[in-house]
Amino acid sequence: MKVPLLDLKAHHEPIKAEIMASIQKVIDRNGFIMGPEVAELEATIAKYSGAARAIGVTSGTDALLIALMALDIKAGDEVVTTPYSFFATAGVIARMGARPVFVDIDPVTYNIDPAKLEKALTAKTKALIPVHLYGQVADMDPIMKIASARGIPVIEDGAQAIGAEYRDGRRACSMGTIGCLSFFPSKNLGCWGDGGMVVTNDTALADKLVLLRNHGSKPKYYHKIIGGNFRLDSIQAAVLNVKIKYLDGWTAGRQKNAQSYADLFKASGLVDKGTVVLPEPVYKKAGARHYHIYNQFVIRVPNRDKLLEHLKAKEIGSEVYYPVSFHEQECFGYLGYKKGDFPEAEKAESSTVAIPIYPELTGEMQAYVVETIKEFYK
Ligand SMILES: *Cc1c(COP(=O)(O)O)cnc(C)c1O
């Protein structure tokens, strides 16, 4: 049996005609830039995220970049974030001329550890970027408490966590100053190319983000501030306006698969022996629906690299998110960090693996995945 890490063909097949019809309208109108599709998507995402405003942008990376631009982050500033995320989270900080400062992760959620946050703050700290990794929200209450006490804005990197809920049901990207979403095809809500969104409850910031998205131009050809071309294509918005109707169903599918994995791994004996550590949805409450949206299902295992080879030989898709933490990246050598500075991130990068969790995954496939892993540890 072949089990891919993600199956976009199976994902899109049932709704392909509907998406094609939505794209066709854009083409028939020849309105490719900032059409009504973008405005419709922005209204839907704002509501879905529980935020006042949403502004469509070119990608998740550009959402983070434009957020830093809106907050006037500049050379010499420090921005505190996790060492364990997709590169964009830290890359955008350096691109603004600011200095990325890292704080180690919590070993259970893999998100930034608020208990270690305070020590990393200085007079130069101008923003915090917690990441909601794998689809579970970072521990936002203590983060916001520390940030608010010092007047530091918080940018939520919600690229992997659209709609994910924190303790009392507050959604990812509605708690900080600005939230950032990605519609890269492998995210829970993916378009047919690149796309992203910034969301905020701050109306003045939202107006500034709108300006920045289009070269700071208002009225046309008069530039109050320097922005860029960060516009979301109408065609991508047309795809997403269809797909978002199905998002809750897909999330329920991912959660059901997560529960099946938990049952299968427990039955295999691997969990009780401590061989496999399952992801733990720490904010799950009775009746909660979006406590973890499982963009990835990441397990912690011994002898990880050999397991990767075994999975590959058995045609099971897997991926390491992420094999090299930021403080060990060549391009960040100038920051002066060294191996050992963030032990939890380093443990995670060498002991975790993502296995298939997409909504179309069958029970048979999941049983094969768990059986294959069990066979490896025999
Ligand atoms: C995907 C991702 C991004 C970047 O999004 P793109 O749309 O690919 O530019 C940023 N941060 C995290 C945590 C991501 O997973």
The ligand as a MOL file (V3000), in Angstrom:
LIG
                    3D

  0  0  0     0  0            999 V3000
M  V30 BEGIN CTAB
M  V30 COUNTS 15 15 0 0 0
M  V30 BEGIN ATOM
M  V30 1 C 3.8380 27.9950 5.6380 0
M  V30 2 C 4.3600 28.8270 6.7260 0
M  V30 3 C 4.7510 30.1620 6.5280 0
M  V30 4 C 4.8770 30.7900 5.1790 0
M  V30 5 O 3.7530 30.7610 4.3920 0
M  V30 6 P 3.8770 30.8480 2.7890 0
M  V30 7 O 2.4740 31.0780 2.3580 0
M  V30 8 O 4.4390 29.5620 2.3140 0
M  V30 9 O 4.7640 32.0080 2.4570 0
M  V30 10 C 5.1130 30.8970 7.6460 0
M  V30 11 N 5.1300 30.3630 8.8740 0
M  V30 12 C 4.7760 29.0850 9.0980 0
M  V30 13 C 4.7870 28.5580 10.4980 0
M  V30 14 C 4.4040 28.2690 8.0310 0
M  V30 15 O 4.0760 26.9930 8.2610 0
M  V30 END ATOM
M  V30 BEGIN BOND
M  V30 1 1 1 2
M  V30 2 1 2 3
M  V30 3 2 2 14
M  V30 4 1 3 4
M  V30 5 2 3 10
M  V30 6 1 4 5
M  V30 7 1 5 6
M  V30 8 2 6 7
M  V30 9 1 6 8
M  V30 10 1 6 9
M  V30 11 1 10 11
M  V30 12 2 11 12
M  V30 13 1 12 13
M  V30 14 1 12 14
M  V30 15 1 14 15
M  V30 END BOND
M  V30 END CTAB
M  END
